[in-house]
Amino acid sequence: MARHRHELSDAEWAVLEPLLPARKTAGRHYQDHRRVLNGMLFRVNAGLAWRDLPQRYGPWQTVYSRYRRWSRSGLWDRLLQALHSELDAAGRLDWSLWCIDGSNVRAHKAAAGGGKKASGAGAEGPRAGA
């Protein structure tokens, strides 16, 4: 399978794979975790509906149900915690930079909510005493 933009590299997959649940369950065999996870990443990056996932990620229902299952089980929090711990132990995590502050995100001037521009003399309405 060719690697597409926003998909996991082999090195990234090698880090994540051991942290994911076993692929075999009672009577069922999961679809490939990597393919499904790449589908989740594609959806998050593209901002599209689940139903619009490309077929290369398998049925959208499979990707969605795995995402929901992992969300409910707390897997995403455990993954983040494990990755933080691993990077911190290696001295590769600068906690002073690990913050997202929306107050320094500059909004476009059109987002300021200003009123409409007046168009010509008729925009002010009739003048008193005129």
N, C-alpha and C positions, 0 to 999 in steps of 0.2 A: 504494500500500500504506500503510495507516495505521500509524503508529509506535506500538509497544507498549512497555511498561515494560522497561527493561534493553536496549533496542535502540539502535543507533548513531544519533545525530542527523546531520543533513546536515553540520554543521561537523566532527564527529568522523570521519565517513566521508571528508571531503575531506582530512584529515590522513593517514588510514590507507591509502586507496586506492592512492596511488603506491608504497607500500612492499610491496604484495602482489604475488605472481607474476602474470605475464601470464595472461589467461583462455584464450588459445588454446594448445593443445598439438598434438602430431602426430596429426592425424586426429580430434581430439575438441575439443569446445567446452565449457568449464566452465559449470556453473550459475553464476548470479550470485553473486559473492563476498560481496556485502553481505548477501544473504538467508541464505547459509550461515553467515557469521560471526555474524549475529544469532541463528541457531539454536544455535551454540556458546555464545554469551553467555547465552541463555535456559537452556540445560541447566546451565551452571555456577551460575547464580543460583538456579535452581529445585531443583537437586540431584536430578534425576530420571534415569532410565535413558535411553540413547540411543533405544530403541524407543518411548519415550513422548513424543518431541518432537511438538509440534503440526504438522499438515500444512502450515501456512503457510510453514514453513522448507524444504519439499521432503522428499524421502525421507530418513529417518533414516540410511540407509546412506551417502548422499552426504555428509551433514554429518559423520558419524563418519569416513569414509575421508579426507576433506579434513583433518579435525583430526589424524588419525594421520600423514598425509603431511607436514603442516606441522610437527608435533612432531618427527618423524624428521629433517627437513631443517634443523632449528634456526631455523625462521622466527620462532617466538615470542621467542627470545632476541634475534634481529636487530631485531625490532619494538621490543622494550623498549629496546635499546641506541640505536636511532635516535630514539625518543621522548625518552629521557634527554638525548641530545646536543642535540636541538632545543630542549628546555626550558632546558637549562643555558646554551646559547648566548644565549638570550633573557633570561637572568637570572631565570627563573621557577621554578627548582628549588632548594629549600633542602635541601642534603644532610644537614644536621643532623636533619632530620625524616624522612629516608628510611630508616627502620628499623622493623622489627616485632619486638617483644620479647614473647614469650608469657608471660614471668614476671609481667607486670603485668595479665594477664587474670584477673579474679576468677572463681573457680569457685563454683558453687552449693554451699551447705552440705551438701547430700545427696551431693555428689561427694567428700566428705572420707573416705569409707570407714569411718565409725564403725560399731560393732556395733549389733545390734538392741537396742531398749529391753526392759528386763525387765518382764514383765507380772505384777504381783502378787507375793505372797509365795512362790509355788511356783516362780518363775523362778530362785531362787538354789539350789534343790535342798535336800536334807535337811541340817539343821544337825548339827554334831558334838555329841554328848551329848544329843540330843533324843530 
